[in-house]
Amino acid sequence: KTMFLRHLQSALAAKHKLATARVDFDHLNPNYPLRSPGVLLLSFAEELKLEAPEVAVDRFRVLTAAVNRVHGELEAAYRGGKDVALGFDAPGFDYCLQLFIEALIAIQRSGRQPVLILDTCEELARLRFDGKLPRTVTETFRILEFLRDGVRLQDGLKPLRIVFSARRPLASSGAGWSWKNEALPERDYLQICPIPGFTRNEARRLLQVYRVQDGGREKRV
């Protein structure tokens, strides 16, 4: 799956004029998403702004300041023992989401299609001991669904594409598929694209492209 994501961000991105950004859940701040809900947005923005038009880069600059302000207020409330909404519902986070949507719109109108990639998504399929989804999971999907809907409401824009890379299904069923014995919720917008191992013929074709070493001598297989 890692090799496929690299292929997506290089060859496929160039061929189809994609603007890709990849986030690995293993590397996110442990305070995400409750006390640092904007971490996901900033991680995506860091890669998207490298080839984004100036109007999108400007939105990302404003986004960084807005996220830092939200996180600072949440941390102050936490340390002060104040009761404040966290995660998606944190005060001011709706403004951060709108800034990110504006940047995505600017990128698409410049001629490139934004694609958000989330790697190592096994965490998003994990259940608590009581069979319910952890809040980290529900908050993440709330953020992503809000971004999707925000772009979808704009006239003339293509749907926002989000790629999840994981070894487990992230729902009990989706667009034309279902998974047995899963207590996860249904997500009818999720398509599943299995990536199995090579067949014998596929492996032989691959080796015909790349030279292999045999006793120090190169040969074609």
N, C-alpha and C positions, 0 to 999 in steps of 0.2 A: 504493500500500500504506500510505503514511503517513496518508492521509485515512481509509482503512478502520480503522486502529488508533484514530484519534481518534473515529470513529463508535462503535467497540466500547467505548471507555472513557467515552463520554458517553451517547448514546441507548440503546444495547444494555445497558449496565451498569445504567442506571436501570430499564429495562423488565423485565429478567430478574433483578434484585437480585444483581448481580455485584460482587465486590470485586476490582478489577483493579490490577495493578502492572506497570509497563513498564521494561525495562532495554535500553539501546542498547549493543551490544557495542563500538561506536566510542569510548565514553566510559568504559569500565572501566579500572581501574588496570592498567598493564602487568605488574604482578607477579601478576595473576590468571591462572590458578588455582593455580599451584604454590606460591608463597610467600605468597599472600593468597587462599586458597580461599574465605574467608567474605565477600569483596566482593560476590558475587552475592546472597547471602542478605541482607546489609545493604541493598543497593540495592532489593531487593523490599520489605523491611520498611519502608523509609522512606516508601513510598507506601501500603502496606497499613494502617499504623497510623493514618493520618489519619481513617479511618472504622471502625476496628476496636473491638470491645468491650474493656473495661478488662483482662480476663484475657489477651487477646491482646497488648495494649500492654505489659503486665507481662512477658510472655514475650519480647517484642522488646527490652525493657530488659536483661533477663538475657542475651539473645543478643548484644547489642552488647558487653557486658563480656567474654563468653566468646570472641567472635571476636577482640577486641583482644588477649586473652591468648594465643590460639593464634598470631596473627600476630606478636606480640612474641617468642614463643619460637622461631618459625621464623626470624625475622630474626636473633636472637641466635645461633642454631645456624649460620646461613649465614655470618655475619661471623666466627664462631669456627672455621669450617672443619669443623664436626661433621657426621657422616653422620646425617641424620634423614629420615623419610618426609615427602613433600611432597603438596600437593593434597588429594584426597579422603582419603588415608591419613594425613594429618598428625595427630600426637597431640592428642587433645581435640576434633577436628573432628566426630567422631560425636556428641558432646554438643551441638554447635552445630546440627547437622542435626535432632536430636531436639527441641530448643527451637523451631525454625522449624516443624516438623510440628505441635507442640502449639499454636502460634499459628494455623496454618491450620485445625486442627480447631475451635478456639474460634470463629474467624470463621464457619465453616460452621454450627456449632451455634447461632450468633446469628441465622441466617436468610439469610446471604449466601453466594454461591458464589465462592471464590477462583479467579481466573484470572491466571496468570503469563504475561507477554508478553515475548518476546525479539525485539528489532528488529535489523536489519542483521546477519543470521545467516550471511552468506556465509563468514565465518571458520570456521563449523562444517562447511562442505563442502569445505574446503581439504585437499589431500593434500601430504605431504612429497615431496621429490625421488625417494625410493625407493618411492613409491606407498602408504606407510602413513599413517594418521591421526596428526596431531600430538598430543602429550599434552594440550595445552590443550583439544582437542576431546573426547578420551576422558574427561577429568576432568569436563568440563561435563555430558556425558551421564550420567556416574555420579552426579553430584549430583542432577540432575533426576529420574533414574529412582528414586533412593532416596527423594526426596520423594513421588513418585507412589505408590510401593509403601507408604510409611509411612502415607499417608492411606487407601489402599485397604484396609489391614488392619483399619481401624476399622469397627465395626458401624454400619450405618445412615447412613453418609456417602456422598455422591456422589463419583465419581472426580475427582481433581485435573485441571484443564484447563490445558494449557500451549500457548501459541500462538507458533509460530516465524514470523517475517516475513523472507523472503529472496527473492532472484532466482534461486536455484539450488536443486535438490533436496538434502535433507540425508541422503539414503540412496539405495541402489540400488533399493529397493522398500519398500513399506509396506502399509497396509491397503487392499488392492484396487487397487494401482497398482505400476508398475515403470518404471524409467528406463534407457534404453539407454546403453551405453558409459560407465557410471559404475562406478568402482572402490570406491565407498563401501560400507559394510556394510549388510545388511538391517536394517530396524527395523519389525517388523510392527505396532507400535502407532501408527505415524505415519499420519495421514490427510493427504491433500493437497487443498487448496482453491484452485485457480487463480483469479486475478483478472485477466481479460483487459481490453483496452481496450473502450470503448463501441462498440456497433453504431450504425448510423445512426439507427435508431428510438430507441434509448436516449438518444443525444445530443439528439435533437429533444425528447424528453420532459423531459430535464433543462433545456433552454432554455425550455420552456414554464412551468417552475416559477420560474426566475429571469429577471428582466428584463435585456435587453441594450441597450446604447447604439448608436444608429445616427444619426450626424450630430448628436449632441446631443439627440436626441429618443428617448424610451423607447418601445418597442413590444413586443408579444408575438409570439413566433415560432411 
